[in-house]
Amino acid sequence: MVRVPSALPRVLIDHEEPLLAMGLRAALQRAPHLQLVRHDEAPFGVPLQVQVLVTDWSQGMRWLSADRADPSRAASVLVVSSQAREQPMLSALRRGLGGVLLASCTASELLLAVDALAAGRSYVCAEVAQRVAANFSREPLTTREETVLQLLARGQCNKSIATNLGIAPGTVKSHVKAILGKLAASTRTEAASIAAELGIVEFTRSPRFELASLN
């Protein structure tokens, strides 16, 4: 019996960084077993028949949200980003993100990731996987500690945090001490920096850190 070959996996590259998009396309064009789809073939978004979408973080998150509302949009999403913060990345993987690569990856690893997603598997590069694993081993912050950390990262002192939250300054001091311990930070500045790197807090402006002693 003659076996009819299956259709080539269709891949769409839709990345917000033009130069990076060009590099991704150039790398994948060398793979004869993949069919690259031009963006102008999908004027209303990613076509349903695309198996893999290679994109940036923000567009990947929008695609995941759209996918939840429309299950027929079944493309696996591969995010290629220069940053990979643990908290948002872990949340996205739990929501169904197909894969994560750092922009510094090699062409061969890009191909491995696309092939994995096209075959229905996930792919997370080693560096991101190590960061996510470290996140699991870290004692999580409580909801109150996360709130205190947000205010701390905005440069507020213990007294200001206490006033905003309606709690005693001594209670804030205890929360800050716990935050430093859980983040393995020696100062408030370091704690805020670690939290930003992990994606626990977002800075809306340049933070002014209070360097006051915990004592």
C-alpha positions in Angstrom: 0.0 0.0 0.0 1.3 3.4 -0.9 1.6 5.7 2.0 0.5 9.3 1.4 2.8 11.8 3.1 1.2 14.0 5.6 1.1 17.8 5.1 4.1 19.8 6.3 3.6 21.5 9.6 2.7 25.1 9.0 4.6 27.7 11.0 3.8 31.4 11.3 6.4 33.9 12.6 4.8 37.0 14.0 7.3 38.8 16.3 7.2 42.4 17.3 11.0 42.8 16.9 11.6 43.1 13.1 15.3 42.0 13.1 14.6 39.1 15.4 11.7 38.1 13.2 14.0 38.1 10.1 16.5 35.9 11.9 13.8 33.5 13.0 12.5 33.2 9.4 16.0 32.8 8.0 16.7 30.0 10.4 13.5 28.1 9.8 13.6 28.5 6.0 16.5 26.1 6.0 14.2 23.3 7.3 12.6 21.5 4.3 10.1 19.7 6.5 8.4 22.9 7.7 6.1 25.2 5.7 6.4 28.9 6.7 3.3 30.9 6.4 3.5 34.6 5.5 1.9 37.1 7.8 -0.1 38.6 4.9 -1.8 35.2 4.5 -3.5 35.8 7.8 -4.9 39.3 7.7 -7.4 38.6 10.5 -5.0 36.7 12.8 -3.4 33.3 12.9 -5.2 30.9 10.5 -6.7 27.8 12.1 -4.5 25.4 10.0 -1.2 26.8 11.5 0.4 24.3 13.9 3.0 26.6 15.5 3.0 30.4 16.1 6.5 31.8 16.8 6.0 35.1 18.5 7.0 37.6 21.3 5.8 37.6 24.9 3.0 40.2 24.6 1.4 38.7 21.5 1.8 35.2 22.9 -0.2 36.2 25.9 -2.9 37.7 23.8 -3.0 34.5 21.7 -3.4 32.4 24.9 -6.3 34.6 26.0 -8.0 34.3 22.6 -7.4 30.5 22.5 -9.3 30.2 25.8 -12.3 31.9 24.2 -12.0 30.0 20.9 -10.8 26.4 21.4 -10.7 25.9 17.6 -7.6 28.1 17.5 -5.2 25.2 18.1 -1.8 26.5 17.2 0.9 25.9 19.7 2.6 29.1 20.8 6.4 29.4 21.0 7.6 32.6 22.7 11.1 33.8 21.8 12.1 36.6 24.2 15.2 38.3 25.6 13.7 38.0 29.1 12.1 35.2 30.9 10.8 36.1 34.3 9.9 33.1 36.4 6.5 34.1 37.8 4.8 35.2 34.5 6.5 32.4 32.6 5.3 29.7 35.0 1.8 31.1 34.9 1.8 31.1 31.1 3.0 27.5 31.0 0.2 26.5 33.3 -2.2 28.3 30.9 -1.0 26.3 27.9 2.0 28.1 26.5 3.7 25.6 24.2 7.3 26.7 24.5 9.8 29.2 25.6 13.2 30.2 24.1 15.6 33.0 24.9 16.5 35.2 22.0 20.1 34.1 22.4 19.2 30.5 21.4 20.9 28.8 18.5 19.2 28.0 15.2 19.4 24.3 16.0 17.5 24.8 19.3 14.9 26.9 17.5 14.3 24.1 15.1 14.1 21.6 18.0 11.5 23.7 19.7 9.4 24.2 16.6 9.5 20.5 15.8 8.5 19.6 19.4 5.5 22.0 19.3 4.5 20.7 15.8 4.5 17.2 17.2 2.2 18.2 20.1 5.0 18.4 22.7 6.2 21.3 24.8 9.7 22.8 24.8 11.4 25.0 27.4 15.0 25.9 27.0 17.4 24.8 29.7 18.0 28.2 31.3 14.3 29.0 31.6 13.6 25.4 32.9 16.3 25.9 35.6 14.7 29.2 36.7 11.2 27.7 36.8 12.6 24.8 38.9 14.2 27.2 41.3 10.9 29.0 41.7 9.3 25.7 42.9 11.9 25.3 45.6 11.5 28.9 46.8 9.0 29.4 49.7 6.1 31.4 48.3 5.2 34.8 49.6 1.9 35.3 51.2 -0.7 37.6 49.7 0.1 40.2 52.3 3.8 39.9 51.8 3.4 40.4 48.1 1.4 43.6 48.8 4.1 44.9 51.1 6.7 44.0 48.5 4.8 46.0 45.9 4.8 49.1 48.1 8.4 48.5 49.2 9.5 48.4 45.5 7.8 51.8 44.9 10.2 53.3 47.5 7.8 53.5 50.5 9.2 53.2 54.0 7.7 51.0 56.7 5.6 53.9 58.1 4.1 54.7 54.8 3.4 51.1 54.0 1.7 50.7 57.4 -0.4 53.8 56.8 -1.5 52.5 53.3 -2.4 49.1 54.6 -3.8 50.1 57.9 -1.5 48.0 60.0 1.2 48.6 62.6 4.7 49.6 61.6 6.0 46.6 63.6 3.8 44.3 61.5 5.3 45.8 58.3 8.8 45.2 59.8 8.0 41.6 60.3 6.6 41.2 56.8 9.8 42.9 55.3 12.0 40.5 57.3 10.1 37.5 56.0 10.3 38.8 52.4 14.1 39.2 52.6 14.4 35.7 54.0 12.2 34.1 51.3 13.9 36.0 48.5 17.4 35.4 50.0 18.0 39.2 49.9 20.1 41.2 52.3 18.6 44.6 51.6 15.3 46.1 50.6 16.8 47.2 47.3 18.0 43.7 46.5 14.6 42.3 47.4 12.9 44.7 45.0 15.4 43.9 42.3 14.9 40.2 42.7 11.2 40.6 42.7 11.3 42.6 39.5 13.5 40.0 37.8 11.1 37.2 38.9 8.1 39.2 37.7 6.5 39.4 41.1 6.4 43.2 40.9 6.2 45.7 38.1 7.8 49.1 38.2 5.7 51.9 36.8 8.4 54.4 37.4 12.1 54.4 38.5 11.9 53.1 42.1 13.4 55.0 45.0 14.4 52.4 47.6 14.4 53.2 51.3 17.7 52.0 52.7 16.6 52.3 56.3 17.7 49.6 58.7 15.2 47.0 59.7 16.1 47.7 63.3 
